[in-house]
Amino acid sequence: MEVGQMQRRLLEYTKSLFMEGVLDNQFLQLQQLQDESNPDFVAEVVSLFFADSERLVNDLTRVLDQPTIDFKMVDSHVHQLKGSSSSIGAERIKNACVAFRNFCEEQNIEGCMSCLQQVKQEYCLVKNKLETLFRMEQQIVAAGGSIPMMELSF
């Protein structure tokens, strides 16, 4: 496949992530911070997000599995996850965390358990989609092309 075609596919794929609500404009702003001096900036930030999120999801699972649930601890973990997902533009995780925090406030165990499953699903979706995006970018660079930037306008 020629580089121009690969670049068009990447832009279409990236646009689909915004249309599906997987990502928001914060992700584009993150991309704007990447340049020749730090070409892997976005991948590194997202990799840190993945590691942090997996730890938080595991902590949430453990806390919610206790006979007596510490809702302040659950809320603290969800708040951290919401913040880190917001910082990379992972919109669907952030939205799931908003609902999760409401159930924490109400001390609704069933609601919290349901939201935990939703967060896990959204996390897997975002991780798979971003890994695909980064693979596409690597293929373009390996073929001698440059990564096209999305416009911040939509």
C-alpha positions as CSV (number, residue, x, y, z in Angstrom):
1,M,0.0,0.0,0.0
2,E,1.4,3.4,-0.9
3,V,2.1,6.0,1.8
4,G,-0.7,8.5,0.7
5,Q,-3.3,5.7,0.9
6,M,-2.0,4.7,4.4
7,Q,-2.2,8.3,5.6
8,R,-5.8,8.6,4.3
9,R,-6.7,5.4,6.1
10,L,-5.1,6.7,9.3
11,L,-7.1,10.0,9.1
12,E,-10.3,8.1,8.4
13,Y,-9.7,5.7,11.3
14,T,-8.8,8.6,13.7
15,K,-12.0,10.5,12.6
16,S,-14.1,7.4,13.3
17,L,-12.7,7.3,16.9
18,F,-14.1,10.8,17.4
19,M,-17.4,10.1,15.7
20,E,-17.8,7.0,18.0
21,G,-17.1,9.1,21.1
22,V,-14.0,7.0,21.9
23,L,-11.8,10.1,21.9
24,D,-12.4,13.8,22.3
25,N,-10.4,17.0,21.4
26,Q,-8.1,16.5,24.3
27,F,-6.4,13.7,22.3
28,L,-5.8,16.1,19.4
29,Q,-4.3,18.6,21.8
30,L,-2.0,15.9,23.1
31,Q,-0.9,15.2,19.5
32,Q,-0.1,18.9,19.0
33,L,2.5,18.6,21.7
34,Q,4.4,15.9,19.7
35,D,7.2,17.0,17.4
36,E,10.4,15.8,15.8
37,S,12.3,16.2,19.1
38,N,9.8,13.9,20.9
39,P,8.2,11.7,18.1
40,D,6.8,9.1,20.6
41,F,5.3,11.6,23.0
42,V,1.7,10.5,22.5
43,A,2.4,6.8,22.6
44,E,4.5,7.3,25.8
45,V,1.7,9.3,27.5
46,V,-0.9,6.8,26.5
47,S,1.3,3.9,27.6
48,L,1.5,5.5,31.1
49,F,-2.3,6.0,31.0
50,F,-2.7,2.2,30.2
51,A,-0.4,1.2,33.1
52,D,-2.1,3.6,35.5
53,S,-5.6,2.6,34.4
54,E,-5.0,-1.1,34.8
55,R,-3.7,-0.5,38.3
56,L,-6.8,1.6,39.2
57,V,-9.2,-1.0,37.7
58,N,-7.5,-3.8,39.6
59,D,-7.7,-1.7,42.8
60,L,-11.4,-0.9,42.2
61,T,-12.1,-4.6,41.6
62,R,-10.3,-5.5,44.9
63,V,-12.1,-2.8,46.9
64,L,-15.5,-3.6,45.5
65,D,-14.9,-7.3,46.3
66,Q,-14.6,-6.6,50.1
67,P,-17.4,-7.6,52.5
68,T,-17.5,-4.0,53.7
69,I,-17.0,-1.5,50.8
70,D,-15.0,1.7,51.4
71,F,-16.9,4.0,49.1
72,K,-14.5,6.9,49.8
73,M,-11.7,4.7,48.5
74,V,-13.8,3.6,45.5
75,D,-14.5,7.2,44.7
76,S,-10.9,8.2,45.0
77,H,-9.8,5.5,42.5
78,V,-12.7,6.5,40.1
79,H,-11.7,10.2,40.5
80,Q,-8.1,9.4,39.5
81,L,-9.2,7.3,36.6
82,K,-11.6,10.0,35.4
83,G,-8.8,12.6,35.6
84,S,-6.3,10.5,33.7
85,S,-8.8,9.4,31.0
86,S,-9.7,13.1,30.6
87,S,-6.1,14.1,30.2
88,I,-5.6,11.8,27.1
89,G,-9.1,12.4,25.7
90,A,-10.6,8.9,26.4
91,E,-14.1,10.3,26.4
92,R,-16.1,7.1,27.0
93,I,-14.0,6.0,30.0
94,K,-14.4,9.5,31.4
95,N,-18.2,9.4,30.9
96,A,-18.4,6.0,32.6
97,C,-16.5,7.4,35.5
98,V,-19.0,10.2,35.9
99,A,-21.8,7.7,36.4
100,F,-19.6,5.6,38.6
101,R,-18.9,8.5,41.0
102,N,-22.7,9.1,41.3
103,F,-23.2,5.5,42.4
104,C,-20.3,5.9,44.9
105,E,-22.0,9.0,46.3
106,E,-25.3,7.0,46.7
107,Q,-23.3,4.0,48.1
108,N,-25.1,1.9,45.5
109,I,-23.1,-1.4,45.3
110,E,-25.0,-2.8,42.3
111,G,-24.6,0.5,40.4
112,C,-20.8,0.5,41.3
113,M,-20.4,-3.1,40.1
114,S,-22.2,-2.3,36.8
115,C,-20.1,0.8,36.3
116,L,-16.9,-1.2,37.0
117,Q,-17.9,-3.6,34.2
118,Q,-18.6,-0.6,31.9
119,V,-15.2,1.0,32.7
120,K,-13.5,-2.3,32.0
121,Q,-15.2,-2.6,28.6
122,E,-14.5,1.0,27.7
123,Y,-10.9,0.6,28.7
124,C,-10.4,-2.5,26.5
125,L,-12.1,-0.7,23.6
126,V,-9.9,2.4,24.0
127,K,-6.7,0.3,24.4
128,N,-7.4,-1.8,21.3
129,K,-8.4,1.2,19.2
130,L,-5.3,3.3,20.2
131,E,-3.0,0.3,19.7
132,T,-4.3,0.0,16.2
133,L,-3.8,3.7,15.6
134,F,-0.2,3.6,16.8
135,R,0.4,0.5,14.6
136,M,-0.9,2.4,11.6
137,E,1.3,5.3,12.4
138,Q,4.4,3.0,12.7
139,Q,3.6,1.5,9.3
140,I,3.5,5.0,7.7
141,V,6.8,6.0,9.3
142,A,8.4,2.7,8.3
143,A,7.2,3.3,4.7
144,G,9.0,6.7,4.8
145,G,5.9,8.8,5.3
146,S,4.9,11.4,7.9
147,I,2.0,11.2,10.3
148,P,-0.8,13.5,9.0
149,M,-2.5,15.7,11.7
150,M,-6.2,15.9,12.2
151,E,-7.8,19.3,12.3
152,L,-9.1,20.6,15.6
153,S,-12.2,21.8,13.9
154,F,-14.8,19.1,14.3
